[in-house]
Amino acid sequence: MLPTTASKGRGASRSAPPLFGPYLRRIVKWQQMDIEYTFWQMVHLCTSPKVVYQHTKYHKQTKNQWARDDPAFVVILILFLVFATSAYCAAFLTNSYLREEPNSHVVEQRVEWLYAFDVHCNSFFPAFVILYVVQYFLSPLLVAHGFFPALLSNLLFVVAISYYHYLNFLGYDVLPFLDRTTFFLYPIGLVIILSPLMILIGFNPTRYFLSLYFG
């Protein structure tokens, strides 16, 4: 009887569905993520965490597993970390390398982290409008095959990325105790250099990113 029991156990383990395969595949498929429920969890983790873990019990009863099967929480956390890291990096960069040397008669000033975050948010908003709103309405044209859709898509991304870095420059250039703030304009030159190459090889960023989102 013991060998039979062991073989059943091995068979059950082999037939158990893998957890990480579907989880990882859903990371690149936004339409399969429950974004609204994820934000609901995030809010309640700060206000009423017991409710979140009560729903974990329901999840176990309905899905037969305790862990989340939706990677939306992790993806959104990563995006938040990227935004916060960008602000931290900007604050560190400006305070470490772009500040003018104060003389003995001037009070030393530093870039506040919250101001760096403000600059990042201000810069991101126009890029968001271009790449998420304007691109949405132009997507029937942009996803088509051919040179003109690729050209228009690349121009859209060039404008969005360049404007983001230009607003970064404006945000830090207004601070009188910073020097060499033109550093924030350098990525624009890189974008302008790379964009003709992308157009020549027929790379369409709109089609690429929409294929990641929607398959």
Buried (B, 14 or more C-beta within 10 A) or exposed (E): EEEEEEEEEEEEEEEEEEEEEEBEEBBBEBEBBEEEBBEBBBEBEEEEEEEBEEBBEEBEEEEEEEEBEBBBBBBBEEEEEEBEEBBBEBBEBBBEEBBEEEEEEEEEBEBEBEBBBEBBBBBBEBBBEBBEEBBEEBBEEBBBEEEEBBBBBBEBBBBBBBBBBBBBBBBBEEBEBBBEBEBBBEBBEEBEEEBEEBBEEEBBBBBEBBEEEEE
